[in-house]
Amino acid sequence: MPRPSDEAIRAAREQRAAAIQQNGLPQGKADLTLSEALVLGLLKQGVKVFLTVFGHGSTEVGEVLRIYQEAGLVRVYGLRSEIEASHAASALRWITGEKAAVVTSIGPGALQALAASIMPASDGLGVYYLFGDETTEDEGYNMQQIPRYEQGGFLKMMSAMGKAYSLHTPLALSSALQAGAVAVDHPYKPSPFYLLMPMNTQAAWLEGFNLDELPTAVETQLSAAAGDYQAAVEAIRSAKRVLVKAGGGAVGAGEELITLLELTRGVLVHTPIATGCISFSHPANMGVGGSKGSLCGNFAMEQADLLIAVGTRAVCQSDCSRTGYPLVKQVININSDPEDALHYNHTLALTGDAASTLRLLNQALAQQPVRSDDTWRTQCTEQKNQWLVLKEVRRQVPTLHDDYWQREVLTQPAAILTALDWAKANAVVSIFDAGDVQANGFQIVEDEAPGLTITETGASYMGFAVSALLATGTASKPFYGLAFTGDGSFTMNPQVLIDGAEHGARGCILLMDNGRMGAISGLQNDQYQREFATANRLQIDYLGWARAIPGVKALDGGTTTTQLIAALNAARRHEGLSLIHVQVYYGADALGGMGVYGRWNVGNWCDKVQALRHEIGL
């Protein structure tokens, strides 16, 4: 049949959407546009949330989404920043498990979302990205395309970041969505999927399109590693100081980790993303370790002679740029990804699902008892006790005089400790932004279970936490979030004040203001004894900024922990988005931070760190 009129297409879409609401997704053949088939395909995979910044490159998809939202089939949120949209979609997947799609136009908008997608790519989160793209007939430069006389420029760029596909050929839609399903629901390394939508194919008419070709999302179950468990047992039996390093892939294997620790009398150190993998109060949990790390976590890493790595990518800050285990001679690496499993030298790789593999390893260990000597754990416990004392001292000395504010203000450790205690007591999800707030935060956090704290250390993307609060308003089962952010991170994505109020976010931005990019100022001082171009002279009225947005509650966090708690309580009572501004200390006083306990291959430290890495040879 010839392509119908626009009015007829609209009527058919409305009729189809109403039928879906009554009877579920259609089967068989249908006459429709590529854009409508795309939306149906995403619905079939459970994608119902669309975070959008529409432009001239995505109006056709936008029209389909308008009709489907009016029928109650999807939830569409028009936003003011593609970066913000990406962060919100990532947070929704991370915290609730719900899938979402980010929709942008061609060119700058798509590139902004692409930049932000390094966050879910790094943290293992499956998110769809639908980008407008240049037309397929190459009639000349399209506005906002990459200005070269060739096709596929954006496809090449997106493919460098991850899995990408172009709807250059409309009837390849089912193949595109199959590739997307594999990427966003990958069994061990979910990732973004970039679907490029040429502006002239979005409205292409598909006559008799077979809707049954559209793939569904299928969950893939991984099995335990088929490895040499006896060799692993022998390596453990010959070691004296066993360290289990738990990464994001170990979250969900808490019971198996605890059994392993009891059988080996080892200790556990986790990456920032894996907080709560086992209870912090468990005597074998030494907390976080790495370039920032902790007294007890880094002590365990420095003294261990056997490393059992579980579900970790060994990011530079997590293993001190490969110098974190100077005495380790043997590694047992449990990971679903063969490349990650073989990261270290002297490795026995067990490539498979973490929990299933740990169960088999524990069964093998139980048949050949390892040891009952607690000397190693006792040494580590002494360090953990010192770490707890160090934290408590910062709780007891909550304020210092600050040169920027010219008065006594709260320290970051005191503010974070206070807010985390409040969040636990009020069943609030804590979300940390990048920078010194994040570093102090993951050193302080003492989670008893996974999911209580979200700290985005994969890409360490400034502005993630505040944007993540949008997920509180878009989730099927809403939650309350507390975004820990600094003035630097907040000003990367302040659009959340408007969009959060517009779309019903329920959460609080705890803005800790020290008038600078504190993490980098500190790094500059540590390396070169000078800071440069990372501090403000201006003092910004963030409360005035928040008050300018209808529906946002602006609160002064004060200069005492009592005042901060009162502000947090007031924020929680507000049915919407709040911002608490807290002036915090920056300076040389050690009580103003949690300290640095590891190495990092950056700046003028590189020669020494690299030399040590090669000396260790791991």
N, C-alpha and C positions, 0 to 999 in steps of 0.2 A: 504494500500500500504506500502511496506517496506520503511525505511528511505532513501531518495535520497542521492546522493553524495553531498559533500560540494559545489561543483561548481553548481549543480542543485539548491540547496537551495539558494545560492547567487543570481542566475539568477531569481528565483521565487520572492525573496524579492525585487529585483530591478524592476521587472515587476509590482508587487503589489504597490510599492511606486509610480511608474509613473502613474498607474491607479488612485491612491488616489489623486494625484495632479490634475488630469483631472476631476475626477468624484466624489470625496469625499470618505469618509470612506466606506469600503465594508460591505455588509450584507451577511447573509447566512453562509454556511459552507466553511471552508478552511483547507488546509493541511499546517501546519507551526510549528515552534518551540514555546516553551513556552515564550521565550524572545520576539519574534516578537508579539505574542498575548498580552503580557504585554504592550509593547509600543503602540500597537493599542488601548488597553484599556485606557491607560493614555491619548492618543490623543482624545478619545471619551469624556473624562472629561475636555478637554481644557488645558491639560498640554503639552506645546510645548517647554518649556525651561528646559534644563538639564545641571546642574552644576556638573562636574565630576572630580574625581580623580581615574582613572581606575587602577586596579591592577589585579593580577592573578585570583581574585575572581569575576571579572565582565567583562572579555573580550568578552564573548558571547553577553551580552547586548550591549556592546560597538560596536560590529560589526553591530547589527541591527540599532543602532543610527547613525552609519556612513552612511549607505545606505539611511536612511530616511532623514538625513540632506542633502545629495547630491541631493535628490529629492525636497528639499525645504519644508519639512514637519515639521521639528523640528530645534531648534537652540541649539547646544551643545558647551559648553565652558569648555575646559580642564584647570584645575586650579592646584595650588601647595599646597593647604591646604584644608582639609575637613572642618575645622572650618570656614575658609573664605567662602567656598562654601555654608555652612549652613547660614551664616550671609547674604550673597548676595541673596539667595533664600528668606529669611525672609524679607529683605528690599524690594525686588521686590513685594512681596505680600502686604506688608504694604503700600507702597507708590503708587503703580499702580493698585493693585488688581490682577495682573497676577499670576497664579499658576506656580510653578516650582518643579522639582524633583532634589534631591541631590543623586548622584550615587557614591558609594565607593566600595572598595574591602572588604574582610573579615578582622576581627581582629583590629589592631591599627587604620586603617583608619576609620572603622565604629565607633569605640569608640570615636575618635575625633569628628566626626559628631554628635554622640549621646550627647557628652558633650555640644556642641554648641546648640543642639536642646532645651536645657532648656530655651533658649531665646524665640523662638516662642511659646513654651509651656506656658511660663509665660505671654507673651504678647497677647496670643490668635490669633495666625496666623497659617493657614493651609499650611503645607509643606509636600510633599512626600519625604521619605528617602528610597532609594533602596540599601540594603547592601548585599554584598556577604556573604555566610554562609557555614558552614561545610557540607560535603556531607551526603546524607541520608542513605547510606549503612553501615556507621560506620566501615569502613575497617581498622581503626586505627586513630591515631591522624592526623588531617589535620594541616598543617602549619598555625599558627595564630588563631586556634580555642582556646576556653577556655580549658586549659589542664586538663580535667577530663574525666573519662570513662562514659560519659552519653551524650545523645543528648539534643538539645534544650537549651544549655547554653545561647546563645545570645538572643534567644527568651524570656527567662525569664528576662534577664537584660533589654531588650527594653520594655517589658511589664510593668516594674516598672516605666518607664518614661511616657508611654502613650499607645495608641492603637497600637498593633503589630500583625503581621501575618506572618507565614512561608509558602513558596511555596513548602513545603515538598511533597504535592500531587498536581501535575500540573493541574488537572482538577478542583481544588478548586480556580482557578484564579478569576472567576467571584465573588465568595464570598469574596475573599481578596480585590478586587477592590471596592466592595460594602461597605465593612467596611472602606476602605480608603476614599471613597467619603463622608461618614457620618462624618468622623473625620476632614478632611481638609475643608469641607464646612458646618460644624456644625452651626446651626442657631444662637447660642449665645455663644458658646465657641469652636471655631475652634482650631485645635491642629495639631501637627505633626502626621504622620502615618508612621510606620516603617515596611517596607516590606522586609523580609529576603529571599534571593535567594540562595538556596543551589547550590553549584557549579556544581553538576551533574544533576540537574533538569532544569537548565536554557536552555540547548540545547535539552531538551526532545521533541520528535516528537509527535505532536498532530494531529492525522488523523481525518479529518471531524469535526474539532472543530467548534462549533456554535458561530459565532461572535456576534450574536444577544443576547447572554448571557451577554456580557460585559455591565456593567451598565453605565448610563450617570449621570452627576452631576445634581441634582435637587435642586433648591433653595427652602428652607422651610421658610414660613412666620409665624412669631410669632404673637400672638394676645395680647390684653391688659389683665392685671391681672383681674381675677374674685375674687375680694376681697371686704373688708368692707370699701368702700370709705367714708361712713358717719362717721365711727370711725376715719378715717384719718382727715376729716374736723374738727371734734370736738377736736382732739389733736392739730391741728394747731391753732384753735381759742383760745385754752386755753394757748398757748405758747406766750411768749413776745419777744423771740429772736430766730427766725427761721434761721437755717443754712442748705443750700443745698450743699451736698458734691458730686461733679460730678467726676466719674471715666471714664475709657475708654468706658464703655457701654453707657455713656450719649452723646458721640460724635455723632452728627447727629440729636440730639434732641434739638438743640439750641433754636428754636422758642418756643417750649413747656417749656423749662427751664425759658426763659425770662418771659413768661406769669405767670408761677408759682411764680417767684420772685416778680412780680408786684402785684399779688393777695395776697401774704403773707407779703409783705414788708420785705422779708428776704434778706439774702446775700448769695453769692455762693463762695465756695472754691473748687478748682479742684486739682486732682492729676497731677503729672508731665506728664503723658501720655495723659491727656485730655486738654492740653493747646489749646485755641481757641474754646472750646465747646460753649462758648459765647464770644463776643468781650471783650478783656481786658479793653477797654475804657468804657464799660458799668458800670454805677455807682454801681451796685450791685456785680460786680466781684472783689473779694478780692485776686485773684491770687492763688498761690500754698500754701498749708499748710502741715505741718508734721514735721518730725524730723529736717530737714533743714528749710523748710517752708519760711515764710515771716512775717514781722511785722503784716500786716493786716490779712493775712490768718490765722496765729496762734492765733491772738487776737480773731477773730471770732469763731474759734474752742473752745478756752478756755472759752468764755463767753456765747455761745449759750445754750439755754435750750431745744430746740427741733432739732433733726437731721433728715433731709430727705436725705438719701443716695440713689444715683442714679447710678447704673451701676458700682459700685466699689467693689473690692475684699478686701478692708481694709488691704492692705499690711502694715507691721510694720512701714516703714518710712512715710507712708501716714497718719497714725492715731496715731503716737507716741507710737507704741507698745501697742495700746488699752488704752492709757491714754489721748488721744487728746481732749476728750469731758467731762471734769470733772463735768460740771453742767447739762449735758443732762440727762433728766429723761425718755424720750420717743423717740423711733426711728421709723421712717417710712422708710422701706427699699424697694426700687424698683429695682428688679433685675430678670433677666431671669433664673438664677441658684438658686434653692431653698436653697442650702447650703450657698451660699453667702448672700442670702436674710435674712437668719436666723443667721447670724454671731454674732450679738449683742444681749444682753439681753434686755428685755423690748421693743420688736420689734413687730410692725405691718407690716407683710410682704405682699407686693404686687408683686406677682411673675408673670412676663410677660414682654413683650417688653417695653422698656423705653419710647419711644415717644408715643406709643398708650396708655400706662398706665397714663402717665402725662396728656394726653389730657382728659381722663375721670376724673382724679383728679381735673384738672382745671375747668372742667364743673361743678363739684360738688361744688367747692369753689366759683365759680362765682354766684351760686344761694344763697350763704350765706356769704356775704362780711365779711372779717376777721377783717381788721383794716386799718386805714389810718395814724396811728402814725409812724413817721419816726425817732424816737429817736434812735432805734437800728441801722438803716442804717447810720444815722449821726455819731454815735460813730465809726462805722467801717470805714466810709469815712475819718474821721480824721486820723485813723491809716494808711489808704492807702496813704493819702497825705504825711505822714511822711516817708513811704516806698519809694515813688517817690523821695522825697528829698534825702534820703539815696543813691538811685541809682545815682542821679544827682551829688552828691558830689564825687562819684567814677568816674564819667565821667569827672569832672573838675580837678581831681587829678589823671591823668592817669599813672604816673610813680612813682616808689620808688626805693631807692638804695637796691640792692640785694647782699647778702654775697656770694652766689654761683657764680654769674656772675661778682661780683666786679665792678658794675656800676649801673647807673639808667636804669631800664627796665620797660616795660609796666606791669601793673597789669592785672590779669586775668579779673576782671570785665570790665576794660577799653577796653581790646582787644575784649571781647565777645560783649559788647555793640556796639562797632564800626562795628564788622563783622556782627552782626544781623541787624543793620541798613542798611548796604550794601546789605545783602541778600534780605531784603524786597524790596529795591529799584530796584533790578535786577532780581526779580522773581526766586530766588534760593531757593531750599529746604535745610533747615538747619538740620543736623543730628549730634546728640551729643553722644560722647563716654562716658563710665563710668568714675568715679573718680571725682576729684575736678572740672574739666572742666564741667562735667555734672551737678554737684550740683550748681555751680555758674550759669550755663546756665539756668536751669529751674527756678531759682529764678529771673533771669533777663528777660526772654522771656515775650513779650507782644503781643501775636498773636491776630489778629482780626478775624481769621477763622481757622477751623481745617486744618491739613495737611501741614501747613507752617513749622512746627518744628517736628522732630522725635527724641524723647528722650527715649532711651531703659532703662527704670527703672524697668521693670519686673524682669529680671535676672541681670541687671547691668553688662553686659558681656563686659569686656575690649576688644577692638579691633573690636567691632561691627560697629562703624561709618565708619571707614576707609574701611572695607570690603564691607559695604553697597554701596560704590561708584561704585562697579562693576555693580550694578543694572542700573546705568545710561547708560551702554553700552549694556545691555541685554534686556531692556524694548522695547516693540513694539512701544511705544511712548516715545522716550528718553527725559530725563530731565537733568538739571544741579544741582549737589549737592555740598554742602559745609560741609565737615566733620570736626567738632570741636573735637580735640583730644589732649591728653597730651602725653608726651614722654613715659610714662608707657604703655598706651593703644596702642599707635602706634607700639611699639616694640613687642606687642603680635601678631600682624598680618601684618607685613611689606610686605608680599607677594603681597599685592595689588599693589605695585609699578610696579611689573613685569606683573601681570595678568591684571591690569587696562590698562597699555600701550598696552598689547597684544590684548585685546578684546574691545578696543575703548571706554573706560570710559571717560566721560566728567565731570570733577569735580575737586574740590580742597581740599587738606588736609591742614587744618590750624593747625599746630603742635605747641602747646604752651608748651614750655620746661622749667620746673623748676628743672630738675635734680633729680626727686624723684617721688614716689607714693604719691602725695601731700595730697590726701584725707585721707590716712592712717597715714601719718606723723602728720597731724592735729589732727586726732582722738587720736593718742597716746599721743600727747602733752596735749590735753584736759583732758584725763583720768588719765595719769600718769606723766605729766609734763616732759616727755622724749620721744624722738623718737628713734626707733631702727630698723635697717636693712631695711629702706624704702627709703634711699637716695643714690645718686651716688657721687663718687669722680670724675669720668671721665666726661668730656664734649664731647659729641658725635657730629661729623660733619654730621648732617642729610642732609644738602644741598649736600655734597659730595656723600652721599648715593643715593639721588634722581638723581643727575647728572649722576650717573653710569648707569641709565636705559634709553635706547633710547626712545625718545618720551615724557619723563617726564620733565616738566619745573620746575626748582628749583628757589625759590625766597626768599630773605631775607625780613622778615616783618618789620625790623627796630626797633626803640625804641620810635617812636611817632605814634599817631593815623593817622597822615597824611601819613607817610611812609607805614603804614599797608594798608590804603585804596589804595594807589598806587600799592602795591603788589597784592591786590585782583583784581583790574582792569586789571593788566597784566595777572593774572591767567585766568580771564574770557575771555580774547581775545585769549588765547591759545586753539587750537582745540584738546584737549586731557586732560591728567591728570597733575595736578600741585601740588607742595608741597610748602607751605609757612612756614618757620621756624621763630618762634617768641620767643625770650627769655622773660620769665615772672617771676614776683616776687613770692617768697615764704618767709613768715616770720610772725612775731607777730603783725605787723601793721594791724589794723582793716580795713584799706582801701584796703588791699590786697585781701579781700574776701567779701562775702555778709552776713556773719554771720550765726549763728545757733540759732534757736528760739524754738526748741521742744525737746522732750525726745526720748530715744532710748534704747531698752533693750539689750545692749551689754556691754561687759567688766565689769568694776567695778561700772557701773551705775545700774546693774541689780537689786540689792536688793531694791533700792529706787523706781525704775520704777515698779517692780512687786508688791511692797507693795501698791503703789498708784493705780495700776490697780485693785487690789482686794478691796481697799477702795472705789473706784468709783463704782465697781460692774456692769459695763455696759457689 
